[in-house]
Every structure is written in C-alpha cells, then in structure tokens.
Amino acid sequence: MKVLLKEDIKSIGKKGEVVNVSDGYARNYLLPRGLAVQADEGVIKAVRAQKQAEDTKLQRERERALKQAKIIEEKQLVIKVKCGENGKLFGSVTSKEIADEMERQMGIKVDKKKVELDEPIKNIGRFKAKVRLFPGVDASITVVVEGLE
C-alpha cells in the first residue's frame, strides 16, 4: 500500500515522502496513529506540486545568493574604528560588525553567524572574510580597516 508519511519514521522514510509499505503495517500501525495517510492519485499529485514549488523557491534563493556573491566579491568593505598610534585597535572588528556594515554599505543583509573570520581583526589593514550566503554559495569579502582621525 502506498502511503504519504506525515512524520519521519526510522527505516521507512521522511515526512512528505510517498512510500510503499505492507497493507497490515499501514492499516494497523501507521494510519491509526496518524503517522501517514493513504496515498491516492490526488495526494501524489499534490506532493509532486509541492515538491516542485519548493525546488523552484530554492533555485530562486540560490540565484539571488549568486548575485549577492558577485556584488560582495567586486566591492570592498571599509570600516573606520578608533585605534592607537601603532595601528592597534581599541577592541576588535568582529563578524557582527562586518555583517552590520555589509547591510549599511552594500544593502546585503547577512546573519553574523554566516561571516567567518580566522580571528577577530585587531589591527589596521586589509583582511579577507568568508561569507556563507547559501549552501554551496560562498563569497570572499575584502575588509579594509581604517583608523578614525
């Protein structure tokens, strides 16, 4: 019997999948507990349509991330901070500050957790940071740290 799973079931399948199980297992376990519904032609068409809509949405998000990655790669981010005489910063430039400045200067909103620095920036100069925009889409941004005058 073909059933549409409403929840993940170990060794059977994941939520939203149409799987083939024995009639007894479906009638005596899956259906009474609300873990699955019988998959007729209408249910299968609805699942296919939903899957296609999700794939289209993911493709659009990926394309948007690729466009953002191109913008990020072409530009550099300038951050002005207070510093001492020898170019040492008072504090450091963190991924949160980089994410905030990206939104302000480039109009690209990125979560601070998606900005990867090897270590916090503590000196004036040029640094590279990696920005994860989408699974499989990363961009490298040049961060220029300048002192305030």
Secondary structure as a PSIPRED ss2 file (coil, helix, strand):
# PSIPRED VFORMAT (PSIPRED V4.0)

   1 M C   1.000  0.000  0.000
   2 K E   0.000  0.000  1.000
   3 V E   0.000  0.000  1.000
   4 L E   0.000  0.000  1.000
   5 L E   0.000  0.000  1.000
   6 K C   1.000  0.000  0.000
   7 E C   1.000  0.000  0.000
   8 D C   1.000  0.000  0.000
   9 I E   0.000  0.000  1.000
  10 K C   1.000  0.000  0.000
  11 S C   1.000  0.000  0.000
  12 I C   1.000  0.000  0.000
  13 G E   0.000  0.000  1.000
  14 K C   1.000  0.000  0.000
  15 K C   1.000  0.000  0.000
  16 G C   1.000  0.000  0.000
  17 E C   1.000  0.000  0.000
  18 V E   0.000  0.000  1.000
  19 V E   0.000  0.000  1.000
  20 N E   0.000  0.000  1.000
  21 V C   1.000  0.000  0.000
  22 S C   1.000  0.000  0.000
  23 D H   0.000  1.000  0.000
  24 G H   0.000  1.000  0.000
  25 Y H   0.000  1.000  0.000
  26 A H   0.000  1.000  0.000
  27 R H   0.000  1.000  0.000
  28 N H   0.000  1.000  0.000
  29 Y H   0.000  1.000  0.000
  30 L H   0.000  1.000  0.000
  31 L C   1.000  0.000  0.000
  32 P C   1.000  0.000  0.000
  33 R C   1.000  0.000  0.000
  34 G C   1.000  0.000  0.000
  35 L C   1.000  0.000  0.000
  36 A E   0.000  0.000  1.000
  37 V E   0.000  0.000  1.000
  38 Q E   0.000  0.000  1.000
  39 A C   1.000  0.000  0.000
  40 D C   1.000  0.000  0.000
  41 E H   0.000  1.000  0.000
  42 G H   0.000  1.000  0.000
  43 V H   0.000  1.000  0.000
  44 I H   0.000  1.000  0.000
  45 K H   0.000  1.000  0.000
  46 A H   0.000  1.000  0.000
  47 V H   0.000  1.000  0.000
  48 R H   0.000  1.000  0.000
  49 A H   0.000  1.000  0.000
  50 Q H   0.000  1.000  0.000
  51 K H   0.000  1.000  0.000
  52 Q H   0.000  1.000  0.000
  53 A H   0.000  1.000  0.000
  54 E H   0.000  1.000  0.000
  55 D H   0.000  1.000  0.000
  56 T H   0.000  1.000  0.000
  57 K H   0.000  1.000  0.000
  58 L H   0.000  1.000  0.000
  59 Q H   0.000  1.000  0.000
  60 R H   0.000  1.000  0.000
  61 E H   0.000  1.000  0.000
  62 R H   0.000  1.000  0.000
  63 E H   0.000  1.000  0.000
  64 R H   0.000  1.000  0.000
  65 A H   0.000  1.000  0.000
  66 L H   0.000  1.000  0.000
  67 K H   0.000  1.000  0.000
  68 Q H   0.000  1.000  0.000
  69 A H   0.000  1.000  0.000
  70 K H   0.000  1.000  0.000
  71 I H   0.000  1.000  0.000
  72 I H   0.000  1.000  0.000
  73 E H   0.000  1.000  0.000
  74 E H   0.000  1.000  0.000
  75 K C   1.000  0.000  0.000
  76 Q E   0.000  0.000  1.000
  77 L E   0.000  0.000  1.000
  78 V E   0.000  0.000  1.000
  79 I E   0.000  0.000  1.000
  80 K E   0.000  0.000  1.000
  81 V E   0.000  0.000  1.000
  82 K C   1.000  0.000  0.000
  83 C E   0.000  0.000  1.000
  84 G C   1.000  0.000  0.000
  85 E C   1.000  0.000  0.000
  86 N C   1.000  0.000  0.000
  87 G C   1.000  0.000  0.000
  88 K E   0.000  0.000  1.000
  89 L E   0.000  0.000  1.000
  90 F E   0.000  0.000  1.000
  91 G E   0.000  0.000  1.000
  92 S E   0.000  0.000  1.000
  93 V E   0.000  0.000  1.000
  94 T C   1.000  0.000  0.000
  95 S H   0.000  1.000  0.000
  96 K H   0.000  1.000  0.000
  97 E H   0.000  1.000  0.000
  98 I H   0.000  1.000  0.000
  99 A H   0.000  1.000  0.000
 100 D H   0.000  1.000  0.000
 101 E H   0.000  1.000  0.000
 102 M H   0.000  1.000  0.000
 103 E H   0.000  1.000  0.000
 104 R H   0.000  1.000  0.000
 105 Q H   0.000  1.000  0.000
 106 M H   0.000  1.000  0.000
 107 G C   1.000  0.000  0.000
 108 I C   1.000  0.000  0.000
 109 K C   1.000  0.000  0.000
 110 V C   1.000  0.000  0.000
 111 D C   1.000  0.000  0.000
 112 K H   0.000  1.000  0.000
 113 K H   0.000  1.000  0.000
 114 K H   0.000  1.000  0.000
 115 V E   0.000  0.000  1.000
 116 E E   0.000  0.000  1.000
 117 L C   1.000  0.000  0.000
 118 D C   1.000  0.000  0.000
 119 E C   1.000  0.000  0.000
 120 P C   1.000  0.000  0.000
 121 I E   0.000  0.000  1.000
 122 K E   0.000  0.000  1.000
 123 N E   0.000  0.000  1.000
 124 I C   1.000  0.000  0.000
 125 G E   0.000  0.000  1.000
 126 R E   0.000  0.000  1.000
 127 F E   0.000  0.000  1.000
 128 K E   0.000  0.000  1.000
 129 A E   0.000  0.000  1.000
 130 K E   0.000  0.000  1.000
 131 V E   0.000  0.000  1.000
 132 R E   0.000  0.000  1.000
 133 L E   0.000  0.000  1.000
 134 F E   0.000  0.000  1.000
 135 P C   1.000  0.000  0.000
 136 G C   1.000  0.000  0.000
 137 V E   0.000  0.000  1.000
 138 D E   0.000  0.000  1.000
 139 A E   0.000  0.000  1.000
 140 S E   0.000  0.000  1.000
 141 I E   0.000  0.000  1.000
 142 T E   0.000  0.000  1.000
 143 V E   0.000  0.000  1.000
 144 V E   0.000  0.000  1.000
 145 V E   0.000  0.000  1.000
 146 E E   0.000  0.000  1.000
 147 G E   0.000  0.000  1.000
 148 L C   1.000  0.000  0.000
 149 E C   1.000  0.000  0.000
